[in-house]
Amino acid sequence: MSTNILLNSINDVKTFVNTVSKCSCDVDLVSGRYIVDAKSIMGIFSLDLSKPIEIRVSDGADKEKLLEDIAPFIVK
């Protein structure tokens, strides 16, 4: 499953990482040719945060819960 998110501030990044870290499934962020672990705050800051970033969530028991929790960051 993949969708796009937008992280506008340092606070957004911290909140996002704390939320994603609670999930047991693998979560990656893709920006161009770069792929980083969404649970890594340093990895996220290495990406261009001025535009939406693709998030890829692997199948897991708590995938639906994660999508609900990150809903404020999802770009429609």
N, CA, C and O atoms as a Tinker XYZ file with bonds, in Angstrom:
   304  protein
     1  N      0.838000   -1.160000    0.000000    73     2
     2  CA     0.000000    0.000000    0.000000    64     1     3
     3  C      0.888000    1.229000    0.000000    63     2     4     5
     4  O      1.873000    1.280000    0.736000    81     3
     5  N      0.555000    2.215000   -0.809000    73     3     6
     6  CA     1.316000    3.452000   -0.799000    64     5     7
     7  C      0.389000    4.647000   -0.989000    63     6     8     9
     8  O     -0.659000    4.546000   -1.627000    81     7
     9  N      0.795000    5.775000   -0.424000    73     7    10
    10  CA     0.083000    7.037000   -0.550000    64     9    11
    11  C      1.102000    8.147000   -0.355000    63    10    12    13
    12  O      2.273000    7.863000   -0.102000    81    11
    13  N      0.692000    9.392000   -0.463000    73    11    14
    14  CA     1.602000   10.519000   -0.281000    64    13    15
    15  C      1.305000   11.245000    1.016000    63    14    16    17
    16  O      0.151000   11.362000    1.430000    81    15
    17  N      2.368000   11.735000    1.657000    73    15    18
    18  CA     2.242000   12.509000    2.885000    64    17    19
    19  C      3.012000   13.809000    2.726000    63    18    20    21
    20  O      3.860000   13.936000    1.842000    81    19
    21  N      2.712000   14.765000    3.581000    73    19    22
    22  CA     3.427000   16.034000    3.605000    64    21    23
    23  C      3.762000   16.367000    5.049000    63    22    24    25
    24  O      2.884000   16.414000    5.911000    81    23
    25  N      5.048000   16.597000    5.301000    73    23    26
    26  CA     5.527000   16.944000    6.631000    64    25    27
    27  C      6.020000   18.386000    6.563000    63    26    28    29
    28  O      7.075000   18.651000    5.987000    81    27
    29  N      5.268000   19.319000    7.146000    73    27    30
    30  CA     5.547000   20.749000    6.993000    64    29    31
    31  C      6.510000   21.336000    8.013000    63    30    32    33
    32  O      7.098000   22.390000    7.768000    81    31
    33  N      6.683000   20.674000    9.148000    73    31    34
    34  CA     7.509000   21.262000   10.207000    64    33    35
    35  C      8.286000   20.178000   10.955000    63    34    36    37
    36  O      8.044000   18.982000   10.791000    81    35
    37  N      9.210000   20.631000   11.768000    73    35    38
    38  CA     9.992000   19.702000   12.601000    64    37    39
    39  C      9.052000   18.962000   13.545000    63    38    40    41
    40  O      9.231000   17.770000   13.795000    81    39
    41  N      8.058000   19.660000   14.064000    73    39    42
    42  CA     7.081000   19.030000   14.959000    64    41    43
    43  C      6.309000   17.926000   14.243000    63    42    44    45
    44  O      6.052000   16.869000   14.818000    81    43
    45  N      5.939000   18.175000   12.976000    73    43    46
    46  CA     5.256000   17.150000   12.181000    64    45    47
    47  C      6.125000   15.908000   12.040000    63    46    48    49
    48  O      5.637000   14.785000   12.169000    81    47
    49  N      7.414000   16.111000   11.774000    73    47    50
    50  CA     8.326000   14.975000   11.604000    64    49    51
    51  C      8.429000   14.182000   12.896000    63    50    52    53
    52  O      8.383000   12.952000   12.870000    81    51
    53  N      8.567000   14.867000   14.030000    73    51    54
    54  CA     8.666000   14.164000   15.315000    64    53    55
    55  C      7.397000   13.380000   15.618000    63    54    56    57
    56  O      7.462000   12.226000   16.042000    81    55
    57  N      6.253000   14.002000   15.403000    73    55    58
    58  CA     4.976000   13.322000   15.638000    64    57    59
    59  C      4.822000   12.118000   14.720000    63    58    60    61
    60  O      4.400000   11.046000   15.153000    81    59
    61  N      5.166000   12.301000   13.453000    73    59    62
    62  CA     5.068000   11.221000   12.465000    64    61    63
    63  C      5.956000   10.039000   12.861000    63    62    64    65
    64  O      5.499000    8.897000   12.847000    81    63
    65  N      7.216000   10.299000   13.214000    73    63    66
    66  CA     8.141000    9.221000   13.591000    64    65    67
    67  C      7.652000    8.500000   14.840000    63    66    68    69
    68  O      7.715000    7.272000   14.905000    81    67
    69  N      7.170000    9.236000   15.826000    73    67    70
    70  CA     6.648000    8.598000   17.043000    64    69    71
    71  C      5.453000    7.708000   16.729000    63    70    72    73
    72  O      5.311000    6.633000   17.312000    81    71
    73  N      4.600000    8.142000   15.822000    73    71    74
    74  CA     3.421000    7.365000   15.439000    64    73    75
    75  C      3.814000    6.112000   14.673000    63    74    76    77
    76  O      3.333000    5.019000   14.970000    81    75
    77  N      4.685000    6.270000   13.691000    73    75    78
    78  CA     5.094000    5.143000   12.847000    64    77    79
    79  C      5.906000    4.122000   13.644000    63    78    80    81
    80  O      5.832000    2.924000   13.369000    81    79
    81  N      6.677000    4.584000   14.628000    73    79    82
    82  CA     7.512000    3.676000   15.420000    64    81    83
    83  C      6.688000    2.681000   16.228000    63    82    84    85
    84  O      7.199000    1.629000   16.611000    81    83
    85  N      5.435000    2.994000   16.491000    73    83    86
    86  CA     4.559000    2.086000   17.232000    64    85    87
    87  C      4.065000    0.926000   16.373000    63    86    88    89
    88  O      3.565000   -0.068000   16.898000    81    87
    89  N      4.203000    1.052000   15.055000    73    87    90
    90  CA     3.717000    0.043000   14.115000    64    89    91
    91  C      4.752000   -1.068000   13.947000    63    90    92    93
    92  O      5.948000   -0.795000   13.849000    81    91
    93  N      4.297000   -2.304000   13.913000    73    91    94
    94  CA     5.226000   -3.426000   13.757000    64    93    95
    95  C      5.571000   -3.710000   12.299000    63    94    96    97
    96  O      6.537000   -4.423000   12.027000    81    95
    97  N      4.797000   -3.164000   11.349000    73    95    98
    98  CA     5.067000   -3.429000    9.932000    64    97    99
    99  C      6.167000   -2.486000    9.416000    63    98   100   101
   100  O      6.466000   -1.459000   10.025000    81    99
   101  N      6.752000   -2.868000    8.282000    73    99   102
   102  CA     7.790000   -2.043000    7.667000    64   101   103
   103  C      7.152000   -0.853000    6.969000    63   102   104   105
   104  O      6.163000   -0.994000    6.250000    81   103
   105  N      7.737000    0.327000    7.193000    73   103   106
   106  CA     7.226000    1.560000    6.587000    64   105   107
   107  C      8.424000    2.299000    5.988000    63   106   108   109
   108  O      9.401000    2.581000    6.682000    81   107
   109  N      8.337000    2.609000    4.692000    73   107   110
   110  CA     9.403000    3.322000    3.998000    64   109   111
   111  C      8.866000    4.606000    3.399000    63   110   112   113
   112  O      7.687000    4.708000    3.063000    81   111
   113  N      9.757000    5.592000    3.270000    73   111   114
   114  CA     9.431000    6.827000    2.573000    64   113   115
   115  C     10.261000    6.882000    1.299000    63   114   116   117
   116  O     11.455000    6.585000    1.315000    81   115
   117  N      9.624000    7.264000    0.193000    73   115   118
   118  CA    10.289000    7.296000   -1.103000    64   117   119
   119  C     10.212000    8.711000   -1.656000    63   118   120   121
   120  O      9.133000    9.286000   -1.795000    81   119
   121  N     11.382000    9.257000   -1.969000    73   119   122
   122  CA    11.469000   10.585000   -2.571000    64   121   123
   123  C     12.456000   10.502000   -3.720000    63   122   124   125
   124  O     13.669000   10.456000   -3.515000    81   123
   125  N     11.914000   10.483000   -4.944000    73   123   126
   126  CA    12.790000   10.311000   -6.107000    64   125   127
   127  C     13.426000    8.938000   -6.076000    63   126   128   129
   128  O     12.730000    7.924000   -6.042000    81   127
   129  N     14.753000    8.904000   -6.088000    73   127   130
   130  CA    15.451000    7.617000   -6.057000    64   129   131
   131  C     15.896000    7.211000   -4.653000    63   130   132   133
   132  O     16.573000    6.199000   -4.476000    81   131
   133  N     15.510000    8.006000   -3.663000    73   131   134
   134  CA    15.896000    7.724000   -2.285000    64   133   135
   135  C     14.769000    7.026000   -1.537000    63   134   136   137
   136  O     13.603000    7.407000   -1.643000    81   135
   137  N     15.137000    5.999000   -0.780000    73   135   138
   138  CA    14.197000    5.271000    0.065000    64   137   139
   139  C     14.784000    5.238000    1.473000    63   138   140   141
   140  O     15.911000    4.783000    1.670000    81   139
   141  N     14.019000    5.719000    2.449000    73   139   142
   142  CA    14.481000    5.702000    3.839000    64   141   143
   143  C     13.435000    5.051000    4.729000    63   142   144   145
   144  O     12.249000    5.010000    4.403000    81   143
   145  N     13.905000    4.547000    5.851000    73   143   146
   146  CA    13.018000    3.959000    6.857000    64   145   147
   147  C     12.209000    5.087000    7.505000    63   146   148   149
   148  O     12.789000    6.053000    8.002000    81   147
   149  N     10.892000    4.977000    7.505000    73   147   150
   150  CA    10.032000    6.025000    8.058000    64   149   151
   151  C     10.156000    6.130000    9.576000    63   150   152   153
   152  O      9.655000    7.085000   10.169000    81   151
   153  N     10.806000    5.177000   10.202000    73   151   154
   154  CA    10.989000    5.213000   11.654000    64   153   155
   155  C     12.291000    5.924000   12.030000    63   154   156   157
   156  O     12.618000    6.039000   13.211000    81   155
   157  N     13.034000    6.401000   11.022000    73   155   158
   158  CA    14.317000    7.070000   11.239000    64   157   159
   159  C     14.166000    8.577000   11.053000    63   158   160   161
   160  O     13.948000    9.052000    9.939000    81   159
   161  N     14.280000    9.317000   12.135000    73   159   162
   162  CA    14.137000   10.767000   12.049000    64   161   163
   163  C     15.268000   11.369000   11.218000    63   162   164   165
   164  O     15.042000   12.322000   10.472000    81   163
   165  N     16.479000   10.828000   11.335000    73   163   166
   166  CA    17.608000   11.323000   10.533000    64   165   167
   167  C     17.385000   11.036000    9.053000    63   166   168   169
   168  O     17.712000   11.861000    8.199000    81   167
   169  N     16.830000    9.871000    8.753000    73   167   170
   170  CA    16.546000    9.522000    7.368000    64   169   171
   171  C     15.533000   10.470000    6.754000    63   170   172   173
   172  O     15.682000   10.885000    5.604000    81   171
   173  N     14.509000   10.813000    7.512000    73   171   174
   174  CA    13.471000   11.716000    7.010000    64   173   175
   175  C     14.054000   13.101000    6.737000    63   174   176   177
   176  O     13.719000   13.722000    5.728000    81   175
   177  N     14.917000   13.588000    7.619000    73   175   178
   178  CA    15.499000   14.912000    7.413000    64   177   179
   179  C     16.476000   14.941000    6.239000    63   178   180   181
   180  O     16.871000   16.021000    5.800000    81   179
   181  N     16.869000   13.784000    5.726000    73   179   182
   182  CA    17.742000   13.753000    4.553000    64   181   183
   183  C     16.942000   13.903000    3.255000    63   182   184   185
   184  O     17.525000   14.046000    2.180000    81   183
   185  N     15.613000   13.871000    3.353000    73   183   186
   186  CA    14.751000   13.996000    2.178000    64   185   187
   187  C     14.331000   15.450000    1.963000    63   186   188   189
   188  O     14.440000   16.280000    2.865000    81   187
   189  N     13.850000   15.741000    0.755000    73   187   190
   190  CA    13.301000   17.058000    0.427000    64   189   191
   191  C     11.871000   17.115000    0.978000    63   190   192   193
   192  O     10.960000   16.504000    0.417000    81   191
   193  N     11.683000   17.845000    2.067000    73   191   194
   194  CA    10.380000   17.904000    2.731000    64   193   195
   195  C      9.486000   19.013000    2.196000    63   194   196   197
   196  O      8.396000   19.243000    2.722000    81   195
   197  N      9.941000   19.701000    1.156000    73   195   198
   198  CA     9.141000   20.802000    0.611000    64   197   199
   199  C      8.018000   20.317000   -0.311000    63   198   200   201
   200  O      7.158000   21.101000   -0.711000    81   199
   201  N      8.032000   19.041000   -0.640000    73   199   202
   202  CA     6.994000   18.475000   -1.503000    64   201   203
   203  C      6.509000   17.157000   -0.903000    63   202   204   205
   204  O      7.169000   16.596000   -0.028000    81   203
   205  N      5.352000   16.654000   -1.370000    73   203   206
   206  CA     4.840000   15.386000   -0.816000    64   205   207
   207  C      5.818000   14.226000   -1.023000    63   206   208   209
   208  O      6.551000   14.177000   -2.012000    81   207
   209  N      5.809000   13.306000   -0.075000    73   207   210
   210  CA     6.680000   12.126000   -0.077000    64   209   211
   211  C      5.793000   10.895000   -0.114000    63   210   212   213
   212  O      4.769000   10.835000    0.567000    81   211
   213  N      6.187000    9.922000   -0.906000    73   211   214
   214  CA     5.423000    8.673000   -0.973000    64   213   215
   215  C      5.751000    7.822000    0.246000    63   214   216   217
   216  O      6.917000    7.664000    0.608000    81   215
   217  N      4.728000    7.280000    0.867000    73   215   218
   218  CA     4.912000    6.359000    1.995000    64   217   219
   219  C      4.441000    4.982000    1.551000    63   218   220   221
   220  O      3.363000    4.839000    0.974000    81   219
   221  N      5.261000    3.970000    1.826000    73   219   222
   222  CA     4.926000    2.587000    1.492000    64   221   223
   223  C      4.849000    1.779000    2.786000    63   222   224   225
   224  O      5.800000    1.726000    3.566000    81   223
   225  N      3.697000    1.156000    2.988000    73   223   226
   226  CA     3.462000    0.369000    4.199000    64   225   227
   227  C      3.309000   -1.087000    3.794000    63   226   228   229
   228  O      2.473000   -1.418000    2.954000    81   227
   229  N      4.124000   -1.967000    4.398000    73   227   230
   230  CA     4.004000   -3.397000    4.118000    64   229   231
   231  C      2.810000   -3.956000    4.878000    63   230   232   233
   232  O      2.307000   -3.337000    5.816000    81   231
   233  N      2.368000   -5.126000    4.461000    73   231   234
   234  CA     1.234000   -5.755000    5.132000    64   233   235
   235  C      1.595000   -6.111000    6.565000    63   234   236   237
   236  O      2.686000   -6.608000    6.845000    81   235
   237  N      0.676000   -5.854000    7.444000    73   235   238
   238  CA     0.872000   -6.166000    8.857000    64   237   239
   239  C     -0.451000   -6.053000    9.578000    63   238   240   241
   240  O     -1.412000   -5.487000    9.058000    81   239
   241  N     -0.492000   -6.594000   10.775000    73   239   242
   242  CA    -1.731000   -6.631000   11.540000    64   241   243
   243  C     -2.233000   -5.235000   11.897000    63   242   244   245
   244  O     -3.441000   -5.014000   11.988000    81   243
   245  N     -1.308000   -4.291000   12.102000    73   243   246
   246  CA    -1.728000   -2.961000   12.535000    64   245   247
   247  C     -1.622000   -1.906000   11.432000    63   246   248   249
   248  O     -1.516000   -0.715000   11.722000    81   247
   249  N     -1.650000   -2.337000   10.175000    73   247   250
   250  CA    -1.547000   -1.411000    9.042000    64   249   251
   251  C     -2.714000   -0.430000    9.011000    63   250   252   253
   252  O     -2.509000    0.764000    8.796000    81   251
   253  N     -3.924000   -0.912000    9.221000    73   251   254
   254  CA    -5.106000   -0.041000    9.198000    64   253   255
   255  C     -5.055000    0.995000   10.319000    63   254   256   257
   256  O     -5.423000    2.152000   10.115000    81   255
   257  N     -4.603000    0.585000   11.491000    73   255   258
   258  CA    -4.466000    1.509000   12.625000    64   257   259
   259  C     -3.453000    2.596000   12.296000    63   258   260   261
   260  O     -3.669000    3.764000   12.617000    81   259
   261  N     -2.339000    2.215000   11.653000    73   259   262
   262  CA    -1.321000    3.182000   11.274000    64   261   263
   263  C     -1.893000    4.217000   10.304000    63   262   264   265
   264  O     -1.645000    5.413000   10.455000    81   263
   265  N     -2.645000    3.767000    9.325000    73   263   266
   266  CA    -3.228000    4.689000    8.346000    64   265   267
   267  C     -4.170000    5.688000    9.010000    63   266   268   269
   268  O     -4.231000    6.848000    8.602000    81   267
   269  N     -4.903000    5.246000   10.026000    73   267   270
   270  CA    -5.769000    6.159000   10.773000    64   269   271
   271  C     -4.928000    7.183000   11.542000    63   270   272   273
   272  O     -5.263000    8.367000   11.585000    81   271
   273  N     -3.840000    6.713000   12.143000    73   271   274
   274  CA    -3.012000    7.589000   12.965000    64   273   275
   275  C     -2.257000    8.647000   12.154000    63   274   276   277
   276  O     -2.015000    9.750000   12.644000    81   275
   277  N     -1.886000    8.309000   10.913000    73   275   278
   278  CA    -1.134000    9.279000   10.090000    64   277   279
   279  C     -2.045000   10.068000    9.153000    63   278   280   281
   280  O     -1.556000   10.805000    8.296000    81   279
   281  N     -3.345000    9.926000    9.301000    73   279   282
   282  CA    -4.305000   10.618000    8.435000    64   281   283
   283  C     -4.070000   12.130000    8.319000    63   282   284   285
   284  O     -4.256000   12.677000    7.231000    81   283
   285  N     -3.669000   12.833000    9.393000    73   283   286
   286  CA    -3.436000   14.286000    9.248000    64   285   287
   287  C     -2.310000   14.637000    8.264000    63   286   288   289
   288  O     -2.270000   15.755000    7.750000    81   287
   289  N     -1.406000   13.701000    8.000000    73   287   290
   290  CA    -0.268000   13.977000    7.126000    64   289   291
   291  C     -0.518000   13.562000    5.678000    63   290   292   293
   292  O      0.245000   13.932000    4.785000    81   291
   293  N     -1.582000   12.797000    5.441000    73   291   294
   294  CA    -1.846000   12.269000    4.096000    64   293   295
   295  C     -2.365000   13.381000    3.188000    63   294   296   297
   296  O     -3.251000   14.152000    3.555000    81   295
   297  N     -1.775000   13.436000    1.981000    73   295   298
   298  CA    -2.173000   14.417000    0.970000    64   297   299
   299  C     -3.173000   13.743000    0.033000    63   298   300   301
   300  O     -2.904000   12.669000   -0.506000    81   299
   301  N     -4.310000   14.372000   -0.153000    73   299   302
   302  CA    -5.345000   13.789000   -1.013000    64   301   303
   303  C     -5.194000   14.278000   -2.435000    63   302   304
   304  O     -5.975000   13.895000   -3.305000    81   303
